[in-house]
Amino acid sequence: MSKNIHLPIPVRSALIKLGRDLNTARRRRQLPKASMAELAGIAINTLTRIEKGDPNASMSAWASVVFVLGFTEKMRDIADSTHDMTGLLLEEERLPKRIRLKRKL
């Protein structure tokens, strides 16, 4: 890693797991690193960093690898508002108890 990014431990762990999972998916597809990197339009060393969970690899590089492996739909749903339970609960709490019609003057 070139820069020392301070990330919360759960975030760091999630990136490491994602990198390992992408590595496993690539190997299951029997894609050599060179082929994968070419398809994703990134350098082999960038792919290696992604597969190690390096947070310094660009979001576009991560997204390209995810796309090549066919996981774009899952990436699209990461922060889908229909699955945001906290946001939905907060929204529900702000709903008025009653709705009154305004009287005409």
N, C-alpha and C positions, 0 to 999 in steps of 0.2 A: 504494500500500500504506500502510495506516495505522500498523502496527507494524513495526519492523525485526526480523524473525525470522532468526536465524542458522541456516541449514540447510547440510548438506554439499552440495557442488557437484553430485554425482550426483542427490541428492534434488530439488534446485532444478531441474535440467535435466529430470528426469522429470515434474515438475509443469507446467513450461512446455510440454513435448511433449504431455502429457495435455490441457492447456487448448487447445492448437492443434488436436489431434485432435477434441476435442468441438466446437470451432468449425467444423471441416470437416464433421463429421457433421451438425450443425445446418443448415449451408448446403446440403449435399447433399439434405436433406429439405425444403429450401426453407421453413424455418421462420424467420420474422422474429424478432429478439431479443425483441420485446414478447410474441409468442405463446409462445415458448420459456420466457421468465421466468414468464408466467402459468401455463403447464402445470406448471412446476417449483415454483410457489408461492414464488418469490423475486423480488426487485427486479431491474430491468434492470441497474442498476449492479453488482449482485452477480454476475449472469451475465457481464458484461463482465470483471470481476475474475477469475472462474473461467477464462474463455477466454484470459486472459493468464497463467494459472498462479499466481495470487496465493495463497500459502499461508495468508493470513489469512481467506479465505472459509471458512465453517464446513464441517465434514465433511458435515453434513446437506444443505447447499446443493449441494456437489459430488455427493453421492449422488442427490439429486433430479434433477439434470441427467443423470446417467448412466442413471437409471431412465427418464426421458422419452425418451431416445434408444435405449432397448432394450438396454443393455449390463449389466443387473443380474447376469446369469449370470457374466460375466467378473469383475465386482466381487466376487461371492460366492467365486470361486475364487482370489483374489489370494494368500491365505495358507493355502490348503487343505493340511492336514497330509499328505495322500497325495502331494503334490508337493514336500514339504520334504526335499530330499535331505540337507542337513546334519543335520537332526533325525533322519532315518532312519538315517544312518551312525552318529551318536552312540548311538542306541538299540541298534543292532546291536553296537557295541563293548562295550556293557554286558551283553550276553547272556552267561550263564554258558557255559563250555566244555562242562561236563558237568552233568547233573542227577542227584543221588543221592537215593535214597529213605531216609528216616529209619528207623532200626531201632526196633522196638518193644521196650520194656523188659520 
